[in-house]
Amino acid sequence: MKKILVTGGTGYIGSHTAVALLEKGYQVIVADNLYNSDERVLDAIAQITGVRPLFENVDVADEAACMQLFRRHADIEAVIHFAAYKSVNESVVKPLDYYRNNLDSLMRVLRGMEAVGCHKMVFSSSCTVYGQPETLPVTEDMPYQDASCPYGNTKRIAEEILKDIVRADGMKNDAHPSLKVLLLRYFNPIGAHASALIGELPNGVPNNLMPFITQTAAGIRPRLSVFGSDYDTPDGTPQRDYIHVCDLADAHVCAMEYLFSDGFSGWDAFNIGCGRPYGVLDVIRSFEKMSGVKLPYEIVGRRPGDIEKIWGNVEKAKRVLGWQAKRDLDEMTLSAWQWQRHLQEKA
Ligand code: UD1
């Protein structure tokens, strides 16, 4: 049974990925400092899969603690590195915290992997590395563009660190790198597990669209602000490539299988999205249809830093990883609503 370390494994994407890996028979070690998550997520994972992953309450940005974690689990065969801060707004206010946490954690995990001879990593990257692309859909070979926030910069810099390390490894090993790194560039993950036992759990007022919608529908927020209707898009609102978090989790399983195959060495990057754009009003309409709840919203000014439109060309992930998204927007909005209702029933 292959042993995978999932850093940030109690978080939103991490917990869904842990479920997908356990269901495929991988042994999962979850490392998380519970900064933005809750240990009860482990009970939910156990309820869904019948297996409780081994949990390590560790801040992987802490050099000594991270090294000890790897020493305790020296037989780890691969790492999926999610652990990072992820708020665009907060990163603008606290840039140093973001650079320190997101980059230290990556480098410390890489040191740990080096110490125990673990050579395989999936890195949680983002479509934010493309900025506002000049042509759409965006392909993986398009150049990096300035991210509009420190959070986005940490993803781009992390990708560059990983590429440099793979290059150095290749030079040391006669152009045959032993290190294998996959950069998964997520578009906009939304939705929740069909069991409604795990989902997105934002701290305080949500920054992102989907949790704001579900909290508004639940009466926690008075109304949703739609940030701008004067963009050059079909309905005037920004377009995004929304992807169901369970499809995203499945992409990690496919990435794992690819890492363990003989056909791959070095690094590679993949767009992980549905490959089709939706405006904010499309998401609202889908939500209203699937939930039966009329959503109070108002159009307000643009949000600083928002790009106009982005969606991915996802052919490469299909061709190389054998992965493609299966769930549509309605399934995304319905599952997000079911998760919100589950939270209310528990409260
Ligand atoms: C951003 C990041 C992305 C990151 C994600 C999760 C960029 C370019 N994108 O995505 O990398 O993974 O956050 O943290 O840095 N909206 C409203 N009202 C709201 C909230 C959002 O109208 O209350 C609109 C936004 O204007 C946007 C869309 O909904 O058009 C999606 O916004 P959001 O969910 O915050 O994600 P992004 O900003 O696309």
Residues whose N, C-alpha, C, O or C-beta is under 5 A from the ligand:
A	BS01	UD1	K86 V88 S126 T128 G152 F187 N207 N208 L209 M210 F212 S225 V226 F227 P238 R240 V280 R303 D306
